[in-house]
Amino acid sequence: MHMAWQYMIWALIQEFILQSFFYTRFEELFGSSRAVWVTATLFAAVHLPNVILMTFTLIAGLFFCEMFRRSRSIYLLGLVHALLGLTLSAAVPTDLLYHLRVGIGFLR
C-alpha cells in the first residue's frame, strides 16, 4: 500500500511536468491537436527501450493529453494516471512489462 501512495505522487509529478511544461509549450508552437500527439510521443519516448511499455504509454499519453486539453486539471489527471498505472501493474505479468523498467535499468 505504501508503494501505491508513492506511485500516486509520482504519477501526479509526471503529469505536472508533461502537461504544465511540455504540452502548454507544444500547444503554443503547434496548436492543441498536434500538441496532444507530440506530447504523447515524448511521454512514450521517455520509456525507451521498453517497447511494450512505450506502446502502453503512447496510448495512455494520448488519453492524458486529450484530457488535459479539455479539462486543464492536473489533479484529476494525476489520479487517473495513477489508477491506470496501478491497474496495469496489477493486471499484466511483471515479466511481460520487464518489471516496468526503463532507460539504463531496462538493460540490466
C-alpha angles and dihedrals in degrees: 000000000000090000090052091058091048090051091048090055091045091050090053091049091049092051092047091054095040098045106026095042109025105024095048091051094045089048090058091049102040109014126255101288095050091042089060090057096042094048093045090050090051090050090053092046091056087064094061132170094019097092095185092052090044089057092051092045094049090055092042091044091055089051094045094047093047089049090051092046089056103036108020087211113141093179095055089045093050090052093049091045091051094047093048092046094048091046091050091048092051097041103043121063111254091230090061092052093039090242089299090288120160135175118008091346089064092059094059 
